[in-house]
Amino acid sequence: MDIEQFRRVLRDVLADELGVSRAEMAPRWQGGEMVLVPGKPGTQDKRVPIEAFFHKIVMMRDKLRVLEQKINAHDMLTDSDKVQLQQYITGCYGTLTTFNLLFADRSEAFAGAAKDD
């Protein structure tokens, strides 16, 4: 195994262990910006590169995944506690589905509870 191959494998292992991933943003949004227009007259708009916003959304998703893993592996929580906490996390995922249009790969996007749950 050469050094580049080793680095790739190491990056993959660390990303899996830390719950970090490299989600790709949909091409139509690349290079764009998000503009927040205040309702108060005379105040300045706020412009944010969509890449920066997308990065924060992906970081939030990754941190929720780590939290989910820690809850499921926790030996002091009861099964009912784990289920209740899992429901809160699923609710967070559901709230974040608004931002799924930013993901190039739909399998990387958020999924909340199914409507028939």
Secondary structure, 3 states (H helix, E strand, C coil): CCHHHHHHHHHHHHHHHHCCCCCCECHHHCCCEEEECCCCCCCCCEEEEHHHHHHHHHHHHHHHHHHHHHHHHCCCCCHHHHHHHHHHHHHHHHHHHHHHHHECCHHHCCCCCCCCC
